[in-house]
Amino acid sequence: MATYPQNYYMISNRTYYSSTGTFGTTVALGGALTFLQAPAASPTAFTVVSQSAWLDAVQQDLRANGSGATAACNIFFHGYGVTYDGAVKDFPEYFNNLQNTPSGAGYSGVQIGFDWPSDDDAGGTMGHGGPQQQAFQNAKANARATGSESFPLLYPVLQSIVATTGVQGVSLTAICHSMGNYLMYCGAGAFAQSSPLFNEIICAAAMLNFKSFNSSQSPTYSADIVAAAKQVTVYYSRHDDVLPFAEQPGYDGYKELGIYGPTYGTTLLAGVVGVDCSEVVNQANTNIYEQGWSPKLIHTSYFFIPEVLEDISYTLAGGQGGNGDRQPIAGSNGAGFTMVPT
């Protein structure tokens, strides 16, 4: 069983006051960051703390996690349509699932959720046109503002985490889900310095053009994401039940990476790996493993299905080629894998 540190952590840049009363400040979108933490015993009881107190707590947990060796820290960027209260609910659930995989081989590092204003009160349902198309475009505009204004402020915070003393280094990784990948596309330039900030960036159910890692002509060409990490791993499934709506006119209007994965071959940017999860990330497993979760979505099931959770945990820990549940895709030059059911 993985040993989890003492706290759950969040960073938010939204202007919002939570209905639960736990988000006790109003912050302008103009780049400001708010720092929150909750004890693991009460994982949704997030309270606002100062940046220095937050960083002290993270570093203390890293020292306990590393015990003089290399410590691990992951930051999770959520996707489209997530309210602040939704983030407070979702992040601890995902963190717990990543930690407590059935085999006991889950992720044991410090986990941070990055919350941003991806929801909008324009109403409607994605795929039904009208107000929801505007809400979707508003969320993308918020992603662009967050990337350009908030990520430059986030960068030194992450640098301080990597520079934590009392350990032999910190392996910093990131998970981007859904439109959180578009957010990373918009802001990764802030992290793409002389040496990669992240050991790994995972792109799960990515709301990006499917040529993002292949062609500079892609509307979301993601060379900055690759420059920000030693490795980028794309998890995708042809059964995704949200991304087909994003492909419609008025939304993204292009084929989504989270359905098709990258194109393997000489055009694929070096350092990018793809994992086709279609045989595992499907409706049957979603119905089994998202019991009690509403709505049950294949789009989010990556963070509930044991085989996927264990593969993600292995990848975050620096494992290459998966944890034994992958088979290589012929002709992919070692960059493509299929996840097989176990």
TIKEZA-536983 format. One record per residue: residue in one letter; z negated, y, x of N, C-alpha, C in turn. Coordinates in steps of 0.1 Angstrom, whole numbers, padded with zeros to 4 digits, always signed. Layout:
AZYXZYXZYX
...
END
This chain:
M+0000-0012+0008+0000+0000+0000+0000+0012+0009
A+0009+0022+0006+0009+0034+0013-0004+0042+0011
T-0008+0049+0021-0020+0058+0020-0015+0072+0018
Y-0019+0078+0006-0014+0091+0003-0024+0101+0008
P-0019+0113+0013-0028+0124+0016-0037+0129+0005
Q-0044+0139+0007-0054+0144-0002-0049+0152-0014
N-0037+0158-0012-0032+0168-0022-0017+0165-0026
Y-0014+0171-0037+0000+0172-0041+0004+0187-0039
Y+0016+0190-0035+0020+0203-0032+0032+0208-0039
M+0033+0221-0042+0045+0227-0048+0047+0240-0042
I+0060+0245-0042+0063+0258-0039+0073+0262-0051
S+0071+0274-0056+0079+0279-0067+0084+0293-0065
N+0096+0297-0069+0100+0310-0067+0104+0317-0081
R+0100+0310-0092+0104+0315-0105+0094+0326-0110
T+0099+0334-0119+0091+0344-0127+0087+0336-0140
Y+0074+0332-0140+0070+0324-0152+0055+0323-0153
Y+0050+0322-0165+0036+0319-0167+0035+0307-0175
S+0029+0296-0169+0029+0283-0175+0021+0283-0188
S+0026+0275-0198+0018+0274-0210+0005+0266-0208
T+0004+0259-0197-0008+0252-0194-0018+0261-0187
G-0014+0273-0183-0023+0282-0177-0026+0280-0163
T-0019+0270-0157-0022+0267-0143-0014+0275-0133
F-0003+0282-0138+0005+0290-0129+0001+0304-0132
G-0009+0309-0124-0016+0321-0127-0011+0334-0121
T+0002+0335-0119+0007+0347-0113+0022+0348-0118
T+0027+0360-0117+0041+0363-0120+0048+0367-0108
V+0059+0361-0105+0066+0363-0092+0080+0366-0095
A+0085+0376-0089+0099+0380-0090+0108+0370-0084
L+0120+0368-0089+0130+0359-0083+0135+0365-0070
G+0133+0377-0067+0138+0384-0055+0134+0378-0042
G+0132+0365-0042+0129+0358-0029+0115+0354-0027
A+0105+0359-0035+0091+0356-0033+0088+0341-0035
L+0079+0336-0028+0075+0322-0030+0060+0322-0034
T+0057+0313-0043+0043+0310-0047+0039+0296-0043
F+0027+0294-0038+0023+0282-0032+0012+0276-0041
L+0013+0263-0044+0004+0256-0053+0000+0243-0048
Q-0012+0238-0051-0016+0225-0048-0025+0219-0058
A-0025+0206-0059-0034+0199-0068-0040+0187-0061
P-0052+0183-0064-0058+0171-0058-0052+0159-0064
A-0050+0149-0055-0044+0136-0059-0050+0130-0071
A-0064+0133-0073-0071+0127-0084-0067+0134-0097
S-0062+0146-0096-0057+0153-0108-0044+0159-0105
P-0033+0151-0105-0021+0155-0099-0013+0166-0106
T-0016+0169-0119-0009+0179-0126-0017+0192-0126
A-0029+0192-0120-0038+0204-0121-0034+0214-0109
F-0022+0219-0109-0018+0227-0098-0024+0241-0100
T-0029+0247-0089-0034+0260-0089-0028+0268-0078
V-0027+0281-0080-0021+0290-0069-0031+0292-0058
V-0026+0291-0046-0034+0294-0034-0026+0303-0025
S-0032+0308-0015-0025+0317-0006-0016+0308+0003
Q-0006+0314+0009+0003+0307+0018-0004+0301+0029
S-0013+0308+0035-0021+0303+0047-0030+0292+0043
A-0037+0293+0032-0045+0281+0027-0037+0269+0024
W-0025+0271+0018-0016+0260+0015-0011+0253+0027
L-0007+0261+0037-0002+0256+0049-0013+0248+0057
D-0025+0254+0057-0036+0247+0063-0039+0233+0057
A-0038+0233+0044-0040+0220+0037-0029+0210+0040
V-0017+0215+0040-0006+0206+0043-0007+0200+0057
Q-0011+0209+0067-0012+0204+0081-0024+0195+0082
Q-0035+0197+0075-0046+0188+0075-0042+0174+0070
D-0034+0174+0060-0030+0161+0054-0020+0154+0064
L-0012+0162+0071-0003+0157+0081-0010+0150+0092
R-0021+0157+0097-0029+0151+0107-0035+0138+0103
A-0040+0137+0091-0046+0125+0085-0035+0114+0084
N-0023+0119+0080-0012+0110+0078-0007+0104+0091
G-0006+0113+0101-0001+0109+0114-0010+0102+0123
S-0023+0105+0122-0034+0099+0130-0030+0099+0145
G-0025+0110+0150-0022+0112+0164-0007+0107+0167
A-0001+0101+0157+0013+0097+0159+0022+0106+0152
T+0035+0102+0149+0044+0110+0141+0040+0110+0127
A+0039+0122+0121+0036+0123+0107+0049+0125+0099
A+0048+0124+0086+0060+0125+0078+0057+0135+0066
C+0068+0143+0063+0067+0152+0052+0080+0153+0045
N+0080+0152+0031+0093+0153+0024+0092+0164+0013
I+0102+0172+0012+0103+0182+0001+0114+0178-0009
F+0110+0179-0021+0119+0175-0032+0124+0187-0040
F+0137+0188-0041+0143+0199-0049+0149+0194-0062
H+0142+0198-0073+0146+0192-0086+0159+0198-0091
G+0164+0192-0102+0177+0196-0107+0177+0205-0119
Y+0188+0204-0127+0190+0213-0138+0181+0211-0150
G+0178+0222-0156+0171+0221-0169+0156+0218-0168
V+0150+0220-0157+0136+0217-0155+0127+0229-0156
T+0118+0229-0166+0109+0240-0167+0098+0239-0157
Y+0090+0250-0156+0078+0249-0146+0069+0237-0151
D+0066+0237-0164+0057+0226-0169+0063+0212-0166
G+0077+0212-0167+0084+0199-0164+0082+0195-0150
A+0083+0205-0141+0081+0202-0127+0067+0197-0124
V+0057+0203-0130+0043+0199-0129+0042+0184-0133
K+0049+0181-0143+0048+0167-0148+0056+0157-0140
D+0069+0162-0136+0078+0152-0129+0074+0150-0115
F+0071+0160-0107+0069+0158-0093+0058+0148-0090
P+0046+0149-0096+0036+0138-0093+0041+0124-0097
E+0049+0123-0108+0054+0110-0112+0063+0104-0101
Y+0073+0113-0097+0082+0108-0086+0075+0105-0073
F+0065+0114-0070+0058+0112-0057+0050+0098-0058
N+0043+0096-0069+0036+0084-0070+0045+0071-0070
N+0057+0072-0076+0066+0061-0076+0071+0058-0062
L+0074+0069-0055+0079+0067-0041+0068+0061-0032
Q+0056+0065-0035+0045+0059-0027+0041+0045-0030
N+0041+0042-0043+0036+0029-0047+0047+0020-0052
T+0056+0016-0043+0066+0006-0046+0060-0008-0047
P+0066-0017-0055+0060-0030-0057+0057-0038-0044
S+0066-0036-0034+0064-0043-0021+0053-0037-0013
G+0048-0025-0016+0038-0019-0008+0044-0011+0004
A+0058-0010+0004+0065-0004+0015+0069+0010+0012
G+0062+0017+0003+0066+0030-0001+0064+0041+0009
Y+0068+0053+0005+0067+0065+0014+0053+0069+0015
S+0048+0071+0027+0034+0074+0029+0032+0089+0034
G+0042+0096+0035+0041+0110+0040+0036+0120+0030
V+0034+0132+0034+0030+0143+0026+0043+0147+0017
Q+0040+0150+0004+0052+0153-0004+0050+0166-0011
I+0061+0174-0011+0061+0188-0016+0072+0189-0026
G+0070+0195-0037+0080+0198-0047+0084+0212-0047
F+0097+0215-0046+0102+0229-0047+0108+0231-0061
D+0101+0241-0068+0104+0244-0081+0112+0257-0082
W+0123+0257-0089+0131+0269-0091+0136+0270-0105
P+0140+0282-0109+0143+0284-0124+0157+0278-0128
S+0157+0265-0130+0169+0258-0134+0171+0257-0149
D+0160+0261-0156+0161+0260-0171+0165+0274-0176
D+0169+0274-0189+0174+0287-0195+0171+0286-0210
D+0168+0297-0216+0164+0296-0230+0175+0299-0239
A+0188+0298-0234+0199+0301-0243+0202+0290-0254
G+0195+0279-0252+0196+0269-0263+0208+0260-0261
G+0210+0250-0271+0221+0241-0271+0218+0229-0262
T+0228+0220-0262+0227+0207-0255+0239+0206-0246
M+0237+0202-0233+0248+0201-0224+0259+0192-0230
G+0271+0196-0229+0282+0188-0235+0286+0193-0249
H+0278+0202-0255+0281+0206-0268+0286+0221-0269
G+0289+0227-0257+0296+0240-0257+0286+0251-0261
G+0292+0263-0263+0284+0274-0268+0274+0279-0258
P+0262+0281-0263+0251+0287-0255+0248+0279-0243
Q+0249+0265-0244+0245+0257-0233+0254+0259-0221
Q+0267+0262-0223+0275+0265-0212+0270+0277-0204
Q+0266+0287-0211+0260+0299-0205+0247+0296-0198
A+0239+0287-0204+0226+0283-0197+0229+0276-0184
F+0239+0267-0184+0243+0260-0172+0248+0270-0161
Q+0256+0279-0165+0261+0289-0155+0249+0298-0150
N+0240+0301-0159+0228+0309-0155+0220+0302-0145
A+0219+0289-0147+0211+0281-0137+0218+0280-0124
K+0231+0279-0124+0238+0280-0111+0237+0293-0104
A+0237+0304-0112+0234+0317-0106+0221+0318-0100
N+0211+0312-0107+0197+0311-0101+0197+0303-0089
A+0205+0293-0088+0205+0285-0076+0211+0293-0064
R+0221+0301-0067+0227+0309-0057+0217+0320-0052
A+0210+0326-0061+0200+0336-0058+0189+0329-0050
T+0184+0318-0054+0174+0311-0047+0178+0307-0033
G+0190+0302-0031+0195+0299-0018+0196+0310-0009
S+0201+0322-0014+0203+0333-0005+0190+0341-0003
E+0181+0342-0013+0170+0350-0012+0157+0343-0008
S+0155+0331-0013+0142+0323-0011+0143+0314+0001
F+0154+0307+0003+0155+0298+0014+0152+0304+0028
P+0157+0316+0030+0153+0323+0043+0138+0325+0045
L+0131+0326+0033+0116+0327+0034+0110+0313+0035
L+0117+0303+0029+0112+0289+0030+0113+0283+0045
Y+0123+0288+0052+0126+0282+0065+0114+0283+0074
P+0108+0295+0076+0097+0296+0085+0085+0287+0081
V+0083+0285+0068+0073+0277+0063+0075+0262+0067
L+0087+0258+0066+0091+0244+0070+0090+0243+0085
Q+0094+0254+0092+0092+0253+0107+0077+0252+0111
S+0068+0258+0104+0054+0257+0106+0049+0243+0104
I+0055+0237+0093+0051+0223+0091+0055+0214+0102
V+0068+0216+0107+0073+0207+0118+0065+0210+0130
A+0059+0222+0132+0052+0225+0144+0037+0222+0143
T+0033+0214+0133+0019+0210+0132+0013+0204+0144
T+0002+0209+0149-0005+0203+0160-0014+0192+0157
G-0017+0183+0167-0026+0172+0164-0019+0159+0160
V-0005+0160+0160+0003+0149+0158+0014+0149+0168
Q+0021+0138+0170+0032+0137+0180+0045+0141+0174
G+0045+0150+0164+0057+0154+0157+0056+0152+0142
V+0065+0159+0135+0066+0157+0121+0080+0154+0117
S+0082+0143+0110+0096+0140+0105+0097+0146+0091
L+0105+0157+0091+0107+0164+0079+0120+0159+0072
T+0119+0156+0059+0130+0151+0051+0131+0159+0038
A+0142+0157+0031+0144+0163+0018+0151+0154+0009
I+0147+0155-0004+0155+0148-0015+0160+0160-0024
C+0173+0159-0027+0179+0168-0037+0184+0160-0049
H+0180+0164-0061+0184+0157-0072+0193+0166-0081
S+0204+0160-0086+0212+0167-0096+0216+0181-0091
M+0214+0192-0099+0217+0205-0094+0209+0210-0082
G+0199+0203-0079+0192+0206-0067+0201+0204-0055
N+0211+0196-0056+0221+0195-0045+0230+0208-0044
Y+0233+0213-0056+0240+0226-0056+0232+0237-0049
L+0219+0237-0053+0209+0246-0047+0209+0245-0031
M+0209+0232-0026+0209+0230-0012+0222+0235-0006
Y+0233+0232-0013+0246+0237-0009+0246+0253-0007
C+0240+0259-0017+0239+0274-0017+0231+0279-0005
G+0220+0272-0002+0211+0278+0008+0209+0271+0021
A+0216+0260+0023+0214+0252+0035+0217+0259+0048
G+0225+0270+0047+0228+0278+0059+0216+0284+0065
A+0205+0286+0057+0193+0291+0063+0186+0281+0071
F+0189+0268+0069+0183+0257+0077+0192+0252+0088
A+0204+0255+0088+0214+0250+0097+0214+0258+0110
Q+0203+0256+0118+0201+0264+0130+0206+0255+0142
S+0202+0258+0154+0207+0252+0166+0205+0237+0166
S+0193+0233+0161+0190+0218+0160+0187+0216+0145
P+0190+0204+0140+0187+0201+0126+0172+0202+0122
L+0169+0209+0111+0156+0210+0107+0151+0197+0101
F+0160+0190+0094+0156+0178+0086+0161+0165+0094
N+0153+0155+0094+0157+0142+0099+0167+0136+0089
E+0165+0138+0076+0173+0132+0066+0173+0141+0054
I+0185+0143+0048+0186+0149+0034+0192+0138+0025
I+0185+0135+0014+0191+0126+0004+0196+0134-0007
C+0209+0131-0011+0216+0137-0022+0217+0126-0033
A+0208+0127-0043+0208+0118-0054+0214+0124-0066
A+0223+0116-0073+0230+0120-0085+0235+0135-0083
A+0242+0137-0073+0245+0151-0068+0255+0158-0078
M+0251+0169-0082+0260+0178-0090+0268+0187-0080
L+0277+0180-0073+0285+0187-0064+0299+0181-0065
N+0309+0188-0061+0323+0183-0061+0324+0170-0052
F+0331+0160-0057+0331+0147-0050+0337+0148-0036
K+0344+0159-0033+0350+0161-0019+0341+0170-0010
S+0329+0172-0014+0320+0181-0007+0318+0178+0007
F+0318+0165+0011+0316+0161+0025+0329+0157+0031
N+0341+0160+0025+0354+0155+0030+0363+0167+0033
S+0363+0177+0025+0374+0187+0025+0368+0201+0025
S+0373+0209+0034+0369+0224+0034+0375+0231+0022
Q+0384+0224+0015+0390+0230+0003+0382+0227-0009
S+0371+0219-0008+0363+0216-0019+0355+0229-0023
P+0354+0231-0036+0346+0243-0041+0332+0243-0036
T+0326+0232-0033+0312+0231-0028+0312+0224-0014
Y+0321+0228-0005+0321+0221+0008+0308+0223+0015
S+0302+0212+0019+0288+0212+0022+0285+0209+0037
A+0293+0215+0046+0291+0214+0060+0277+0219+0064
D+0272+0229+0058+0259+0234+0061+0248+0224+0058
I+0249+0216+0048+0239+0205+0045+0239+0195+0057
V+0251+0191+0061+0253+0182+0073+0247+0188+0085
A+0249+0201+0088+0244+0207+0100+0228+0209+0099
A+0223+0208+0087+0208+0210+0086+0200+0197+0088
A+0207+0186+0089+0201+0173+0090+0207+0163+0100
K+0199+0154+0105+0205+0144+0114+0213+0134+0106
Q+0209+0132+0094+0217+0123+0085+0216+0128+0071
V+0227+0126+0063+0227+0129+0049+0231+0116+0042
T+0223+0112+0032+0226+0099+0025+0229+0103+0010
V+0240+0099+0005+0244+0102-0009+0242+0089-0017
Y+0233+0090-0027+0231+0079-0037+0238+0083-0050
Y+0247+0074-0054+0255+0077-0066+0257+0064-0075
S+0260+0067-0087+0263+0056-0097+0274+0060-0107
R+0283+0051-0109+0294+0054-0119+0288+0053-0133
H+0276+0049-0135+0270+0048-0148+0262+0061-0152
D+0262+0071-0144+0254+0083-0146+0257+0089-0160
D+0247+0092-0168+0249+0097-0182+0247+0112-0184
V+0246+0119-0173+0245+0134-0174+0257+0141-0167
L+0260+0136-0156+0271+0142-0148+0285+0143-0155
P+0288+0133-0164+0301+0134-0171+0302+0147-0179
F+0290+0152-0185+0290+0165-0192+0293+0176-0182
A+0287+0175-0170+0289+0186-0160+0304+0187-0156
E+0311+0176-0157+0326+0176-0153+0334+0184-0163
Q+0329+0187-0175+0337+0193-0185+0340+0208-0182
P+0351+0213-0188+0354+0227-0186+0342+0236-0192
G+0339+0247-0185+0328+0255-0189+0315+0252-0182
Y+0315+0240-0176+0304+0236-0167+0309+0236-0153
D+0308+0225-0146+0314+0225-0132+0329+0224-0133
G+0334+0215-0142+0348+0213-0143+0355+0206-0132
Y+0347+0198-0124+0353+0189-0114+0346+0176-0113
K+0352+0166-0106+0347+0153-0105+0334+0154-0096
E+0323+0147-0101+0310+0149-0095+0307+0139-0084
L+0302+0143-0073+0298+0134-0062+0288+0123-0067
G+0279+0127-0076+0269+0117-0080+0275+0106-0088
I+0288+0106-0092+0294+0095-0099+0303+0087-0090
Y+0311+0095-0082+0321+0088-0074+0317+0086-0059
G+0307+0093-0054+0303+0092-0040+0314+0099-0031
P+0311+0099-0018+0321+0105-0009+0333+0096-0007
T+0343+0102-0002+0355+0094+0002+0354+0089+0016
Y+0354+0076+0019+0352+0071+0032+0365+0071+0040
G+0363+0073+0053+0375+0074+0062+0373+0085+0071
T+0384+0089+0077+0384+0099+0088+0380+0113+0084
T+0382+0116+0071+0379+0130+0067+0364+0132+0064
L+0356+0121+0063+0342+0122+0060+0334+0128+0071
L+0326+0138+0069+0319+0145+0079+0310+0135+0086
A+0308+0136+0099+0300+0127+0107+0285+0129+0103
G+0278+0118+0101+0264+0119+0097+0262+0117+0083
V+0272+0115+0075+0271+0113+0060+0272+0098+0057
V+0263+0093+0049+0263+0079+0045+0263+0079+0030
G+0270+0069+0024+0270+0068+0009+0265+0055+0005
V+0257+0055-0006+0252+0042-0012+0255+0042-0027
D+0264+0033-0030+0269+0031-0044+0258+0022-0051
C+0250+0028-0060+0239+0022-0067+0243+0017-0080
S+0256+0016-0084+0260+0013-0097+0255+0000-0103
E+0253-0010-0094+0249-0023-0098+0234-0024-0101
V+0227-0013-0097+0212-0012-0099+0209-0001-0108
V+0215+0011-0106+0212+0023-0114+0221+0022-0126
N+0216+0016-0137+0224+0014-0149+0215+0015-0161
Q+0220+0013-0173+0213+0015-0185+0202+0004-0187
A+0205-0008-0183+0195-0019-0185+0183-0016-0176
N+0184-0013-0164+0173-0010-0156+0165+0003-0160
T+0173+0013-0164+0167+0025-0169+0158+0022-0181
N+0162+0013-0190+0154+0010-0202+0141+0002-0198
I+0142-0006-0187+0131-0013-0182+0121-0004-0175
Y+0125+0004-0166+0116+0011-0157+0113+0025-0161
E+0119+0030-0171+0115+0044-0176+0108+0042-0189
Q+0100+0031-0191+0092+0030-0202+0082+0041-0203
G+0081+0047-0215+0072+0058-0217+0077+0072-0212
W+0089+0072-0206+0095+0084-0201+0105+0089-0212
S+0105+0102-0215+0114+0108-0225+0120+0120-0219
P+0134+0121-0220+0143+0110-0224+0145+0100-0213
K+0149+0088-0217+0153+0078-0207+0167+0081-0202
L+0169+0085-0190+0182+0089-0184+0185+0081-0172
I+0197+0075-0171+0202+0069-0159+0201+0079-0148
H+0204+0091-0151+0205+0102-0141+0192+0104-0133
T+0181+0101-0139+0168+0102-0132+0162+0089-0128
S+0169+0078-0131+0163+0065-0129+0162+0061-0114
Y+0168+0068-0105+0167+0066-0091+0152+0066-0087
F+0144+0073-0094+0130+0075-0090+0121+0067-0098
F+0126+0056-0105+0118+0047-0112+0122+0032-0109
I+0134+0029-0105+0138+0016-0102+0133+0011-0089
P+0126+0000-0088+0120-0004-0075+0129-0005-0063
E+0141-0012-0065+0150-0014-0054+0155+0000-0048
V+0157+0009-0057+0162+0022-0052+0150+0030-0045
L+0138+0029-0051+0127+0036-0045+0124+0031-0031
E+0125+0018-0030+0122+0012-0017+0133+0015-0007
D+0145+0016-0011+0156+0020-0002+0155+0035+0002
I+0151+0043-0007+0149+0057-0004+0137+0059+0005
S+0127+0052+0003+0115+0053+0012+0118+0048+0026
Y+0126+0037+0027+0131+0032+0040+0139+0043+0047
T+0148+0049+0039+0157+0059+0045+0149+0071+0050
L+0140+0076+0042+0132+0087+0046+0124+0084+0058
A+0120+0072+0060+0113+0068+0072+0121+0066+0085
G+0134+0069+0083+0144+0068+0094+0151+0055+0096
G+0150+0046+0086+0157+0034+0086+0172+0035+0085
Q+0179+0027+0092+0194+0028+0091+0199+0016+0084
G+0209+0018+0075+0216+0007+0069+0208+0001+0057
G+0198+0008+0053+0190+0002+0041+0180-0008+0045
N+0173-0012+0035+0161-0021+0037+0165-0036+0034
G+0177-0039+0034+0181-0053+0031+0188-0055+0018
D+0188-0044+0009+0194-0045-0004+0208-0039-0004
R+0214-0036+0007+0227-0030+0008+0237-0040+0014
Q+0249-0039+0010+0261-0046+0016+0271-0035+0020
P+0277-0036+0032+0287-0026+0036+0299-0027+0028
I+0305-0015+0025+0317-0013+0018+0329-0015+0028
A+0338-0024+0025+0349-0027+0034+0357-0014+0036
G+0361-0011+0049+0369+0000+0052+0362+0013+0052
S+0349+0013+0052+0341+0026+0052+0337+0030+0066
N+0341+0022+0076+0337+0025+0090+0322+0026+0091
G+0314+0018+0084+0300+0018+0085+0293+0029+0078
A+0300+0037+0070+0294+0048+0063+0291+0046+0049
G+0296+0035+0043+0295+0032+0029+0288+0019+0026
F+0279+0019+0016+0272+0006+0012+0271+0005-0003
T+0270-0007-0007+0267-0010-0021+0253-0016-0022
M+0245-0010-0031+0232-0016-0033+0233-0028-0043
V+0227-0039-0039+0228-0051-0047+0215-0054-0053
P+0215-0060-0066+0203-0063-0073+0195-0074-0065
T+0182-0073-0066+0174-0084-0060+0165-0090-0071
END
